[in-house]
Amino acid sequence: MSNLRNTSSKPRPRERDRPTLKTIAKLTGLAVPTVSRALSDAPDIGISTKERVRAVAKEIGYQRDRAAVRLRTGKTNVLALVMGANKDVMNQTAQLISSIAAEIRGSAYHMVVLPYFEDEAPIDPIRYVVETASADGVILNRITPNDPRVSYLREHGFPFVTHGRTEDCHLDPHFDFDNAEYARVAVEELAKRGRKHILLIAPVQDQSYAGHMIEGCRLACDRQGLQFTLLEGGSSDMESFDVARPVTSALGASPTIDGIVCGSPSAAIGATLAAEKLGKVLGESIDIAGKEAIPFLEAFRQEMIIVHEDVGEAGAFMARALVKSIDDPNAEPMQKVVAPSEVDKSMKRDI
């Protein structure tokens, strides 16, 4: 006699036991096509109807059959957030994910996050998504002026939105923080504090926003009559202790440096560590400006000049822009560049 257990007799959930579109239609008094379109966030369905349908669907535990939707429409209803996995970017990931998720909440869309690491080609996850049709569109960051990922997506007619700008960004949906303007704001604040020689800790220079920040800082220093130095041997993408070493060298080689503009929180912390190691006092013999998405730098040093970058706004906007590109490919691309004048220039709070 066989010892194999016959598993074919195990009870399985029956199709009729699961909530369906017909179930929701019966409970709401709506037609099945109306229920389907409400759950798909169709623009011709009223907000109150969508809310009523979603409330009933949630109450009875309805789950869309995504495989069936894909067979019927060719869509996955998935948005892919493709992110570099370096530390400074990952510090922003939670806010991006949260804001994107909040924006698409209650819609037909879901999100997946695809990280890539420094030893991987940034285009690899993009090729994977396109070739497997595993998402309807992608959100990209760490944009370069002539980004091959953007060219690839354009060639394949695949919807996308960028967190940053290419040289021909007018063609595509994008959201960006104006880093040239950030550098200007920072330099002008340093000039008000009497600083004469500015050191910039820029991002890795193949990225678009690095070029914006360098150009903005250079021009602002020229206008203010300040000396400008670009940090060599380090970038704002580095860990704090790693960036502290080239900053220490720069301060030792140029003792007149009395103001530092930083492209990331880790750079601002590293610059502070380097300056204090050499006996400089923040707010007295040297000033440091940094930008951040998550409030932290003021708690680290209250004397620091801080500009806030609203990553939450970025995520929400990019989600809307990508969904629009998917649902209406012929529409004008949504684009927005936010300047520091539109956000807090100081995070000072009473403690």
Backbone hydrogen bonds, N-H to C=O, Kabsch-Sander energy under -0.5 kcal/mol:
donor,donor_aa,acceptor,acceptor_aa,energy
7,T,5,R,-0.9
10,K,7,T,-1.6
17,D,14,R,-1.7
18,R,14,R,-0.7
18,R,15,E,-1.2
24,I,20,T,-1.9
25,A,21,L,-2.7
26,K,22,K,-2.5
27,L,23,T,-2.0
28,T,24,I,-2.2
29,G,25,A,-1.9
30,L,25,A,-0.9
35,V,31,A,-2.2
36,S,32,V,-2.6
37,R,33,P,-2.4
38,A,34,T,-2.3
39,L,35,V,-2.3
40,S,36,S,-1.2
41,D,38,A,-1.4
42,A,37,R,-2.7
45,I,42,A,-1.6
50,K,46,G,-2.3
51,E,47,I,-2.6
52,R,48,S,-2.1
53,V,49,T,-2.6
54,R,50,K,-2.8
55,A,51,E,-2.2
56,V,52,R,-2.1
57,A,53,V,-2.6
58,K,54,R,-2.5
59,E,55,A,-2.2
60,I,56,V,-2.2
61,G,57,A,-0.6
61,G,58,K,-0.6
62,Y,57,A,-2.8
66,R,64,R,-1.3
69,V,65,D,-2.4
70,R,66,R,-2.4
71,L,67,A,-2.2
72,R,68,A,-2.3
73,T,69,V,-3.0
74,G,70,R,-2.3
75,K,69,V,-0.5
79,L,110,H,-3.0
80,A,137,G,-2.5
81,L,79,L,-0.6
81,L,112,V,-3.0
82,V,80,A,-0.8
82,V,139,I,-2.5
83,M,81,L,-0.6
83,M,114,L,-1.6
85,A,116,Y,-2.4
90,M,86,N,-2.5
91,N,87,K,-1.6
92,Q,88,D,-0.5
92,Q,89,V,-1.6
93,T,89,V,-0.6
93,T,90,M,-0.6
94,A,90,M,-0.6
96,L,92,Q,-2.3
97,I,93,T,-3.1
98,S,94,A,-2.5
99,S,95,Q,-2.6
100,I,96,L,-2.6
101,A,97,I,-2.8
102,A,98,S,-2.3
103,E,99,S,-1.9
104,I,100,I,-2.0
105,R,101,A,-0.7
107,S,104,I,-2.3
110,H,77,N,-2.2
112,V,79,L,-2.4
114,L,81,L,-2.7
114,L,112,V,-0.5
116,Y,83,M,-2.1
120,E,117,F,-2.3
124,D,121,A,-1.9
126,I,122,P,-0.5
127,R,123,I,-2.7
128,Y,124,D,-2.3
129,V,125,P,-2.1
130,V,126,I,-2.4
131,E,127,R,-3.2
132,T,128,Y,-2.1
133,A,129,V,-0.8
134,S,129,V,-1.3
135,A,129,V,-0.5
136,D,78,V,-2.9
137,G,78,V,-0.8
138,V,159,P,-1.5
139,I,80,A,-2.7
140,L,161,V,-2.4
141,N,82,V,-0.6
143,I,163,H,-0.5
147,D,144,T,-1.1
151,S,147,D,-1.9
152,Y,148,P,-2.4
153,L,149,R,-2.4
154,R,150,V,-2.5
155,E,151,S,-2.5
156,H,152,Y,-1.7
157,G,154,R,-1.3
158,F,153,L,-2.4
161,V,138,V,-1.8
162,T,173,P,-1.8
163,H,140,L,-3.0
164,G,162,T,-1.1
164,G,175,F,-1.5
167,E,145,P,-3.0
169,C,166,T,-1.2
171,L,168,D,-1.7
172,D,169,C,-1.6
174,H,334,M,-1.5
175,F,162,T,-2.3
176,D,336,K,-1.9
178,D,338,V,-3.2
179,N,177,F,-1.3
182,Y,178,D,-1.9
183,A,179,N,-2.1
184,R,180,A,-1.9
185,V,181,E,-2.8
186,A,182,Y,-2.6
187,V,183,A,-2.7
188,E,184,R,-2.7
189,E,185,V,-2.0
190,L,186,A,-2.3
191,A,187,V,-2.7
192,K,188,E,-2.0
193,R,189,E,-1.1
194,G,191,A,-1.9
195,R,190,L,-2.3
198,I,227,Q,-3.2
199,L,259,G,-2.8
200,L,229,T,-2.6
201,I,199,L,-0.5
201,I,261,V,-3.0
202,A,200,L,-0.9
207,Q,204,V,-1.8
208,S,143,I,-3.1
210,A,207,Q,-0.7
211,G,207,Q,-1.4
212,H,208,S,-1.9
213,M,209,Y,-2.3
214,I,210,A,-2.7
215,E,211,G,-2.5
216,G,212,H,-2.5
217,C,213,M,-2.4
218,R,214,I,-2.6
219,L,215,E,-2.5
220,A,216,G,-2.2
221,C,217,C,-2.3
222,D,218,R,-2.1
223,R,219,L,-2.4
224,Q,220,A,-2.1
225,G,221,C,-0.8
225,G,222,D,-0.7
226,L,221,C,-3.1
227,Q,196,K,-2.7
229,T,198,I,-2.5
231,L,200,L,-2.6
231,L,229,T,-0.5
236,S,202,A,-2.4
238,M,235,S,-1.4
243,V,239,E,-2.6
244,A,240,S,-1.6
245,R,241,F,-0.8
245,R,242,D,-0.5
247,V,243,V,-1.7
248,T,244,A,-2.5
249,S,245,R,-1.9
250,A,246,P,-2.4
251,L,247,V,-2.7
252,G,248,T,-2.1
253,A,249,S,-2.4
254,S,250,A,-2.1
257,I,254,S,-2.0
258,D,197,H,-1.9
259,G,197,H,-1.5
260,I,287,D,-2.1
261,V,199,L,-2.8
262,C,289,A,-2.5
263,G,201,I,-1.6
268,A,264,S,-2.0
269,I,265,P,-2.4
270,G,266,S,-2.4
271,A,267,A,-2.8
272,T,268,A,-1.9
273,L,269,I,-2.5
274,A,270,G,-2.3
275,A,271,A,-2.6
276,E,272,T,-2.7
277,K,273,L,-1.8
278,L,274,A,-1.2
279,G,276,E,-1.5
280,K,275,A,-2.4
282,L,280,K,-0.5
283,G,286,I,-2.9
284,E,281,V,-2.1
284,E,286,I,-0.5
285,S,281,V,-1.4
286,I,281,V,-1.5
287,D,258,D,-1.7
289,A,260,I,-3.1
290,G,305,I,-2.9
292,E,307,V,-1.9
299,A,296,F,-0.5
300,F,296,F,-1.4
301,R,297,L,-2.9
304,M,301,R,-1.5
305,I,288,I,-2.6
306,I,304,M,-0.5
307,V,290,G,-2.2
308,H,344,D,-2.0
309,E,292,E,-2.9
310,D,308,H,-0.5
311,V,309,E,-1.5
314,A,310,D,-1.4
315,G,311,V,-2.5
316,A,312,G,-2.1
317,F,313,E,-2.4
318,M,314,A,-2.7
319,A,315,G,-2.1
320,R,316,A,-1.9
321,A,317,F,-2.7
322,L,318,M,-2.5
323,V,319,A,-2.3
324,K,320,R,-2.2
325,S,321,A,-1.9
326,I,322,L,-2.1
327,D,323,V,-3.0
328,D,324,K,-2.6
331,A,328,D,-2.0
336,K,174,H,-1.7
338,V,176,D,-2.9
342,E,339,A,-2.4
343,V,340,P,-1.6
